[in-house]
């Protein structure tokens, strides 16, 4: 939920090394908003592993727009995120 993502971004984002979110059904997409997801992804700058699977609301705008935020990232999985086209994935991978 949004509350869980906001809590993570405030309490442990600076030490978070791995984040795995999988949206199992379409009903789940209404439990999380794009601003809450963006808040979490912006605050987690030292992640080594990021998996966001089957998230219909994830887009290039969900990620920080400037700077090298993911310098430690070694694993990126954005499977079945329908709004993430090749250009968006390339932009995230270059962060």
C-alpha positions, -999 to 999 in steps of 0.1 A, spaced: 0 0 0 10 36 -2 15 38 36 39 9 34 59 25 6 60 58 25 71 41 56 99 23 38 111 55 21 113 73 54 127 46 77 150 24 58 156 36 23 191 48 29 202 13 40 179 -7 16 201 -29 -7 174 -50 -23 138 -42 -32 114 -67 -48 78 -57 -56 56 -80 -75 20 -71 -84 1 -103 -87 -32 -91 -99 -47 -60 -115 -65 -53 -83 -32 -47 -66 -24 -17 -88 -50 3 -70 -33 -2 -36 -2 17 -46 0 51 -63 27 63 -87 37 92 -63 43 67 -35 63 44 -57 83 74 -70 90 85 -34 104 51 -25 125 48 -57 139 83 -53 149 77 -17 166 43 -23 198 55 -39 222 27 -28 202 -3 -40 221 -32 -55 190 -51 -66 157 -38 -79 128 -60 -90 95 -45 -99 74 -70 -117 40 -67 -134 35 -31 -122 11 -14 -147 17 20 -132 55 20 -133 69 43 -159 101 64 -166 85 91 -144 85 68 -114 123 71 -112 145 101 -102 150 124 -132 185 137 -125 218 124 -112 233 90 -108 210 75 -82 217 38 -88 255 36 -89 255 3 -69 228 -14 -89 238 -48 -103 204 -64 -109 174 -48 -125 142 -66 -133 112 -47 -147 94 -76 -162 58 -71 -174 58 -34 -166 39 -24 -197 46 13 -195 84 7 -194 95 8 -230 131 4 -242 140 41 -238 127 42 -203 146 10 -193 177 24 -209 173 56 -189 170 38 -156 199 15 -164 221 45 -171 215 60 -137 
